[in-house]
Amino acid sequence: MGKSKTTKFKRPQFNSVGLPVNAVKEADAEEEELGEDGCPAAELLEKLQSPSADVREFACASISRVVQQSQTIPGFLQRDAVRRLGPMLLDSSLLVRETAAGALRNLSACGGQEVCEDMVKHDVMTPLTALLRECCAGFEYAVSMKEQKNAVEDVANEAVNLLWNLCESSSQALSVFNKSGLLDVVVQCLERHPHNVELAISAAHCLHTVTEDNPELLCSLNTAVLGALENVLLSSQPGMAHNLLRTLAAGTLWNMKGSLPAARQAQTVNAVVATLSQCLDLDAGMLIPELRQAEEVRHRNAPAATHTEEPAAAELEEMDEEGEAPKQRRNGKAMKVDNDFSDLLPRGKEELREATALLTAQQTSLEIIVNMCCSDDPSDDEWEEESSSDESDLGPDGLCDGLSNLMSPLCLSAEVQGALINHSIPEKVLKKTEFPRNEAMDVCHQNPSWRGLIKKMQRVQSRALTGLHSILSTMDAESLGGASALQQAAQHLSTLVFGAAEITKDEEFLEAVISAMRSLLQMIASKNIPQCMTPQQMMSLSEAATRCDVVSVRVNAVAILGITGSTLAKEKGTAETLQMIGNALLQVATRDANLVVNGEALDALFDVFADGDEAETAAKNIHLLPALKALQPVFKAKIRKEGRGKYSPQQLCVLDNIKVNLRRFIGYLEKVVKK
């Protein structure tokens, strides 16, 4: 059904816990005192009014811990927690400010979009804006000794993370950000990167979020903002934290590209791609075991007392490994939110912080590459796979007005494609699709506090597969190295899928690998390049995929069968294999509960059995004509009954096109039978 739409990655909300480790322990003690009877919200909120700064700080820290359990959040909201915590952001005590910002940050991160919108409705942005302005004014006057953390910057770090969460989930917060001059404040935090990379990373995450799809803000960008980002991009500090910082700055510059002077765009694109390339050059499979070994050496050489915080880190990393945040929605669009507790790691876990920053940077780099290859189509809700059927076959009811816009092929500008090729991005993305090295996986399995990295390594692989799909969807075969390179890539993907004893059931991996495989097979078929995977392998992959709950996986599975079948139909002696493919597609077209998948299966049948002696023989043997005649009224009825309520206008347009083509294809088969 044509090239598949590349889906942009939305920025993941930073679900970190803004709470020092000693405060975590104090909050645990508080929970034990309260016991399991009832919600602790009333008692904790009451303590916010205490004249003692220590009690107010203790209450904020306890709230910060308790709201991580999402079932407690309604109890706090019912007791007006946002209005009562808001003034704490401007408390006379810096520690109260920091823990209050941490509590609100956790409330926003763990509560999701509805809670964020409620927080903005209760005017949390007013004290938050005032706090950030005060923090930035105090940067120059605060203590800045090498061995002593800047307390004002600690407060700013929590506040920027709260701002990031709110702007990610609330369009109203984003509007306030645009109108309140907060951009300059966050840029000031970014400029602290030579002295406080943690604060700079939080600011960079926030900038990466607020500059995405925000034309109102992009109109007001000035040379100071651009200069600050370029300074970060040109910085040369070593370490994975600075690598992550440069990656986020590159992503922000990409978001801003359209607002830059035309003369600077090519230079900016090249600088962005160069930064992503350097990030992808790093080998996490080698670096993670080295970092873990460095941690062990440091522990052996340090006093025994330095090990006391290990259990807290282990507990948090296990939470990261097991906890998958719920899908949330922003502006009606689904987005998956990652749990990330990296900045809660104790100061004694520097090597684990470095490893986490490395994997976050590589995941972010791959997501930026996907977005670079993304269609500029304004609708993210259209059917991922538009029909490849004849565009002249438009329905009589006018549903398909504008279909030609949906059918336009994805393409990259010359400057972007040139930069990607010059920096060997396709090869580097393909390299990242490999499974994580056994050495790195073993290191993480052996140490509880490092186990959370396993999921992060797997996510980098899945993002790389999505990146490969995007590159294949937007670049031509010659730019990617020609027939031999494509065949090697196909062999590599088949090894990923069929190398294990059985096909993986991991939905994220399956969705990414099958999308990449579809794009690659389409390109190979269009160039008449021999395919590396056997029909039996294709069948086993499609059988596994059609049992998956993710619609896009099922759509791509039947599309792959269609691509394989239409290629085989041109060869002699393939009728038996075509029968197997035809039966599988008929089953999906008839039984799948989703009309999008039904339509893709029908479209694949049209491709497989459109022409050729082998296809005619196979069609007769599986009784394709009577099967489609029986299916036709059912398909039309499903469109009438379910279509308007469950599917978008674009999807209905494509379905209507397939309905018309089904009628015409039945007519074609009737002529074949009469021959």
N, C-alpha and C positions, 0 to 999 in steps of 0.2 A: 504493500500500500504506500510505496514511496518512502522517502527519507523520514526518519522519525524525528519528532521535535525534541530539541535539546532543552531540558528543564534547568532553569537557573537555580543555584543554591542560594537560599536565604541565609543570612547570618545566624548561626546558632546562638541562642540566648545563653549567657554565661551563668550557669547554675552553680556558682561557687558560694562557699559559705564564708561570710566576712566576719570571722571570729578568731581571735588568738587562741592558741591551744590551752593556755591556763584558764581562759574564760570558758572553754568547752568543759573542762573538768569541773569548774565551779557550777556551771549550769547543770551538769549531771547530778551533782550533789543536791542542787535545788529540786530537781525532779524527784529524787529519792525522798526528800523531806515532804514534798506535796503528796507523794503516793500516787496511786492510779485512780483515786476517787475524783471524778469530775474534771473539768477543764481548769488549768492553772491560770487562765487568762486574767480573771478578776483580781487575784492576789498580785500578780506581776505588774499589771497596769496600775494598780493602786500605789505600788512602790515607786512608780515614776514621779510621784508628787513629793517624795521624801526630801527634806532639806539637806540630807547627806548626799554628796556627790558619789560616794562609794556605793550607797544603796541604789541610787539611780543607775549607775554603771552596771551593778550586779543585775538589776531588773532587765536592762536592755540586753545584756549578754544572755540571760536566761531565756528571754523571748526569742532571741536569735537562734538559740538551740531548739527550742520547743516547736517553732513553726516549720522546722524541717520535716516534721510529721504532718503531712498535708491535712489530716483529719482534724488537727487542732486549729487550723486557720479560721474556719467559720466562727469559732468561739471568740477569737480576737476581734474579727471584723464586727461582730454583733455588739461588741463593747467599745466600738469607736476607736480601735487601736491606732489607726492612721492619724487621726486628729490628735491623739494623745502622745504619739511618738514624734510627730512632726516638729513640735517646739524643741524637743531634745536635740535636734540637729543644730540648734543655736545655743545650746547649754553653755554655761560659763566654764565647764570642765571639758578639756579636749578629749579625755577618755570617754566621757559620756557621749560626746558628739560621735566619736568613732564607733562605739558599740551600738548607738541608736541607728546610725547609718547602716551598720551591719545587720541589725534586726529588720530594718525596712528592706534592705537588699534581699535578705532571705525570704521575706514575705513576698516580694515581687517575683523572685526566682521560683519558689516552690508553689506559689498560688496560681501562676499562669496568667493568661491574658485578662480574664475577668477581674482578678484581683488587681492587676496593674491598672486597668481602666478605673477601678474603684478608688485606687490610691490617687490617681490624677484628679478624679472627680472631687475627692476630699482635699484637694489643693496641696498635695505634698510637694509639687514643683516649686511653690513659692519659697518655703524655707530651704529646699534643696539648692535652688539657684543662689539664694543669699549665702548659704554655707560655702558653695564652690567659689563664689567671688571673694569671700573672706579668706579662704584657703590660699587662693592664688595671690592675694595681696600680702599674705604672710610668708610666702616662700622665701623671700629675700631676707626676712628678719629672723627666720627660725635658725636654730642651731644646725650646722652642717659639718659635723665631724665624721671622719671616716668610720669610726667604730660606734657611732651613735646614730640611731635612726631619727629621722626628722618626724616629730609627732604630727605636725601640720600636714605633711605629705601622707602619713598613714590615714588621717581623716579624709583627705582628698581622694585617696585610693578607694575607700569604701563608698564615698559619695559618687565618684565617677562610675563605679560598677552599678550602683542603684540607678543612676541616670541611663546607663546603657540598657539595663533590663526594661526600664519604663519606655524608652524610645523604641525598643524592639517590638514591644507588645501593644503599645497604645499610639494611635495616630494623633490623639490630642497631645500627648507628651511630645511627640515629634514636632507638632505645630508650635508648642511653647518653646521648644529648643530653637526652632527657626527664628522666632520673633524676639527671644530674650537675649540674644547675643551670647549664647552659651558656647557657640563654636570657638570663639576666641579663648574662652576659659579652658576648654578641653585641650586646645592647641598649646596653651601654657603648660598644662600637665604633660603633654607629649614632649615638650622641650626640656623637661627634667631628665631625659633619658641618659645623659652622661653620668648623673648622680643617683638616679632612682629608676632602674629599668622596670621594676614592678609597676610603679605608677604610670610610666610611659606606655607599657603594654596595655593596661586597663584603658588609657586614653585612646590608644590606637584601635583597640577593639570597638570602642564607642564610635570613633570616627568612621571606621569601616562600616558600621551599621547605619549611621545617620546619613551618610553620603550615598547610600544605595537607593535608587528610584525616588529621589527627593529633589525635583527640579527647583522648588522654592529656595532650598538652601544653596544649591549649586549656583544659582544666579548671584548669590551674595559672596561667593568665594573671592578672596583677595590674595595678593602676592605673598602676604605673610604666611597664610595657610600653606600655600604651595611651597614656599621656602622652607618651612618647618618640616614638611614631609620629605622634601628633597634632601635636607640635612640628615634625616634619619636614614634615607636610602643610601646615602654616600658614607654613612658612618662605618667604621671598621672594627668596632669592639668585638672581641672574640666571645664565644659562648652561644649556647642554644637560645637563651632568652633574647639576646640581641638579634639572632637570626629570625626568631618569631616576630620581633618588633619590625624588622625590615620587611618581612613578608606582609604584615598587616598594613604598613605604609604603602607598599606596592598595590595592595588591593584597594586602598582608599584612592590612590592616584588613578587607578583604572576606573573607579566609579566616577571620578571627576573629569575623565578624558574629554567628554563632549563639551565641557565648559572652558577648556584650555584654548589659548590662541592656536590657530591652525598651524602656525610655524613651529609650535612646540609639541604638537601631538605625536609626530613620528618619534621624536627624541624621547618623549615620556613613555610611549609604548615600548620602545627598545629597553629603556631602563627598568621598567616593570618586569618584562620578560626575562631580562638578565638576572634580576633578583630571584625570581621564581626558579630559574635554571640552577642558580647556585644552591638554593635550598634543596632541590631535588637531587643534586649531586651527592648529598650526604647519605651515607649508608647506615640506616638505623640498625640493621641486622648486625653490623660490626660495632657500632658505637654503644648500643645498649649493654652488651656484655662488658665492654671496657668501662663504662660508667659504674656498673654494678661492682666490678672488681675494685675500682677506685674507692667506692664507698666502703667495701670490706677492709681495704688497707687503712683508710682513715679511722675506722672503728677500732682496728687492732692497735693503732698508735695513739688513741685518745683515752682519757680516763674513763673508767666504767660508768661514771655518772652521765656521760653523754648519751647513753643508750636508753634513758628512761622514757623518751617520747616515742619509741618505736611502736608500741601497741596502738597509740592513737593514729599514727599514720597508716598502720595496717588496716585498722577498722575503716578508715576513710577510703582507702583504695579498694577494699572489698565492696564498699557501697558503690563505688564508681563502676566496678566490674559487673555487678549484678543489677544495678539500678538503671533502667532505660526510661528516660523521661517520657511523659505522654506526648502525643501529638497535640500541638496547639494550633491556633489559627490566627493569622494576621491579615486583616483586610479580606477575610473570607478564604484565604489560601492556607492549605495545610502545610505545616512545617514541623520537622522533627527536631526536638530539642535534646541536646546532649547533656548528660550529667558531667560535670567537670569540677573536681574538688582540688585541682592542682595547687591553687594558691592557699589552701588551708594546711598544706604540708608543713610540718615543723621546720624551723630553721636548720635543723640537723639533717635534712633530707635534700641537700643541694643537688646531689647527683640524680636523684629521682625527679626533681624539678627540671633539671636539664633535659632528661630523657622525655619528660612530658612535653616540654616546650618544643623539642625537636619534632615529635609526632604531630603536635598541634600545628606547627608551621608547615609541615608537609601536607597535612590534610587541607589546610587553608590554601596553600599554593595550588593544589589540584582543583579545589573548588573555584578558584579564580580563573584557572584555565578553562574549566567548563563554562563559566560565565562569559569568557572571551569568545567562545565558540557559539554562544547562545544566540538564537534568533531574536531579532528585535521586535517580534510580534507582541503587541501589548497584552494579549490574553494568555494567561497561564492555565486557563481552565479548559482549553479546547482538547479535543481528542488527541492523544499523543501521536497517533499514527494516522495520517490522512490518507485517503484513498488514492491508489495509483490508477484507478479505472479512468476511462476516457472522460476528460473534463467537459466534453460536449454533451454528455448524458445527464443534463440537469433535470431535476424534477419539475413537474408542471405547476407546483404550488408556490414557486418562488422561494422555497426554503434555501436554495443554494445560491442566492445572490451573494456575490463576494467570495465564492469558493476558490476562485482563481488566486486570491490573495493567500489563502491557507495553503495552496498547493505550491507556492513559490519555493524553489530550493533554498536550503540554507547556504550561506556563503560568507566568507571572511573577507575583510578589506585586504588590499595588497600589503599594507603596512603591518597588519597583525599577522597575516600568514607568513610574510617574510621574516618577521621577528621570531616567530615560533620555529620556523625551519632553521634559521641561522643559529639559534641556541639549542638545536637538537631536541626540542621539547617532545615531539612524537616518540622518539626513541627512549627518552627518560621516563615518559609516562608509561610506556609499555614495560619498562624495567620494573616500575613500581607495582605493576599488576601481579608480580610473582608473590607466592606465599611467603610470609615472614620466615626468616631463617630459623632453623631448629635451635641454634645456639641461643638466640635472643628469646625464643619462646620458653626454652628450658630454664633460663635465668629467671624469667618472670614467674614461671610456675613454682619455682623452688622458694621464692620469697614472698610472703603474703602481701607486703606493702608494695610490691612491684606488679602484682597480678592484674591491676587495672590497666596496665599497658598492653595487655594481650588484646583487649577489645579495641584499643586505639590503633594497634598495628593492623588489625583486620579491617578497621574502618579506612585506613590509608589505602589498603589494597582495593577496597570497594570504590573509593573515590577515584583511584587511578583507572579502574575499569570504566567508570562513568566518563572520565576524561578521555579515554581512548574512544569510546562511543561518540563523544562530541567531535573529536578530531576527525574520525572517519566520516562523520555526517557533514563535515564542512570543508574538507580538503580533497583534492583529486588524487588518483592513484599514483601519478607520476611524482607529485610532491612528497608522497610518502615512501618513495623508493621503488615503485614499480611492482611487477608481478612477483618477483622472488621475495621481496620484503613482506608483501601481503600474505603470501603462502606461509612464510615463517611465523607471522603473527597468528594466522589461523591455526597452525600447528601448536603454538604456545597456548592459545585459548582452549584448544581441545585437551591439552595436557592438564590445564587447570580444572576442567570440568570432569574429565574421565580418568584422571590420574589416581583418584582415590577409589576405594573398594566400591563405594556407591555415591551417586550424585548427592551433593550436599543439600540439606533442607534449610540452610540459613538464607532467609528471605532477602536480606540486604545484599549478600554476595550474589545470590542467584539473579536478582533483579539487575545488578550491574553487569555481570558476565554475559547474560543472555542478550542484553541491549547491545553490548559491544560486539558480540558474535553476529547478531542480526546485521548491524551496520557493515561489518567486515564481509559477510557473505553476499550482501547486496552489491558491494563494490566489486568483489571477485566475479560474481555472476555477470555484472554489466560489462566486464572486460574479457569475458569468456576464458577466465583463468581456471585451470583444473582445481577442484576443491579437495581439501586434505581430509575432511571428515567423511566417514562412511554413512550411508543412509541409516544403518542400524544405530550408529551413535546419535544421529539426529533424532531418531524415533525415541530412544531412551531419554534423551534430554527433554524432548517435548512432552513425553509422558510424565516426567518428574515435574516439569514446569506447569502443566495444565492442572496439577493437583495443588498448586500454590494459591494462597488466598489473595495475593497481589495481582490486580487486574493487568497491570502493564507486563508482568512476567508471562501471563497466559497469552496476551496479545502478541508479544514478541515470539513466543514459542510457535504459535500457528503461522506467523509470518515466516519463520525460519523453514518450517515445513513447506510453505508455498515456494520460497526461493529454491530450496533443494529439489522439489518436485518439478518446477518449471525448467530447471537445468537438466534433470534426468530425462524429461520428455523429449529432448532433442537427440537423445542417444538411443541406440538399438538395444533390444533385449532388456528393457527396464520396466516392462508392463507390470511384472509381479510387485516390484518395489513401489510403483505408482499406485497400485491397488492398496497397498499397506498405508501409504500416505493419505490416499483419498478416504479410506475408511476412518482414519484418525481425525481428519478434518471434518468429515460429516458428523462424527460423534460430538465434536466440540460445537459445531454450528447448531446442532439439535439440542444438546443437553446443558451447555454452559448457561448459568443464570444471568450472565451479563450480556446485554445487547451489543456492546462494543466488541466483545470477544466473538460473539456470533457473527457479526459483520466481518471481522478480520478473517475468520475461518472461511466464510463464503468467498471473500475476495481472493484468498489463497487458492480455493478450488477453481475459480475462474482462471487464475494464472497457470495452474498445473495442467488443467484439461482443456486449454484453449486451442491446441493444435497438435497435429502429429499422429502417426499411426499407433505408436505405443500408448499415447494418451487415450485414443479412441477405443483401443482394445481394453484398457484398464477400466474406462468409464462404463463399458458394457458389462464387464465382469462384476463390478460392484453395484450395478443397477443405479448408476448415478442419476439418470433422468427421472425415474419414478420417485427416487428419494428427494430430489430437489422440488419436484411438483408437489409432494406431500408437505414439504417444509415451507413452501412459498406463502400459503395463507397464514400459517402460524407466525412466520417472521413479520408479515405485514400487520397482523393483529397485535403482536407484541410492541411494535413501534407505535401503533395508535394508542394502546392501553398504557404503556409504561413510559414512552418516550418523552412526552411533554413534562412530566413531573420529575424524572430522574436524570435526564441528560441535557447537556447544554445545546444551544442553537447550532453551534458548529458540529457537535457530534450528530445531531439530528440531520444536519445537512449531508454529512457523509453517509449516514445510514440510509437516507432517502436515495442517494446516488447508488448505493449497493442494491437497494430494492429494485430500482430500474434496471440495473445490470443483471440482476437475477432473472428477471423476466426475459431479457434479451438472450441470456446464456441458455435458458431453457429452450428458447426458439432455435438457437444454434444446435443444441444437442438433438432436437427433433429432426433437423435436417440431416445430421450425421446418421441417425438411425435409419432414415429412409434411403440412404445411399445404396 
